[in-house]
């Protein structure tokens, strides 16, 4: 290789390394500031070897339990939670490793999610009956919980539940999510707002918190693990044996971005109406 080309490659490598170091420093400082700016709004409770975050608002029964879509967390339900709390008690939580929840020592397992949620609700003092509501992969988790603990669940509301497994789409999504923690560490996601822009339409506090975690490597690492296990999650939902008398409401909302779908106030109104109907029906039974 000619000396001039080697010199250019070396300079390009040094510049790239400098930009990565600057980005990593920027990301570290921004994350430290955001930790103080967006403390967890709810409670952190033990579910074994780690703690999960749960945030409940409102009063009344049945209590609505929210399962966030993949990549997201409790703050994604900002519009829905603010509306439903006028009718009854409603709780959003973060699955292990997402949002403010700790990941624990064990690797991610879709089958452990209902058990951990059950332990969380018991330790939080939340009493059944529950109306379970979930979006996308969160819908699969809600169905799995209802199947595992049928006596605790009065009704299900599932939003855009996972359809037939799309290997190509899942592979593309997983490839990007697998890279996203490294892009986050270098500050690239924060600068480009590749993921965080989808949260912009949420209420300010919810949007700020969700944007923060959509730029966090630890959150994105667990999100990638969930998507990688998406086929197993969908199979769990397909195999869920729901009680025949359990009311199930399916809501389809428009959009291709699982986070922006919930952030859209019009979609949130549709979901809120479905939850309110499920709550009213449960009260009559």
Buried (B, 14 or more C-beta within 10 A) or exposed (E): EEEEEEEEEEEEEEEEEEEBEEBBEBBEEBBEEBEEEBEBBBBBBEBBEBBBBBBBBBEBBBBBBBBBBBBBBBBBBBBBBBBBBEBBBBBBBBBBBBBBBBBBEEEBEBEBBBBBBBBBBEBBEBEBBBBBBBBBBBBBBBBBBBBBBBEBBBBBBBBBBBEEEEEEEBEEBBEBBBBBBBBBBBBBBBEEBBBBBBBBBBBEEBBBBBBBBBBBBBBBBBBBBBBBBBBEBBBBBEEBEEEEEBBBBEBEBEBEBBBBBBBBEEBBBBBBEBBBBBBEBBBEE
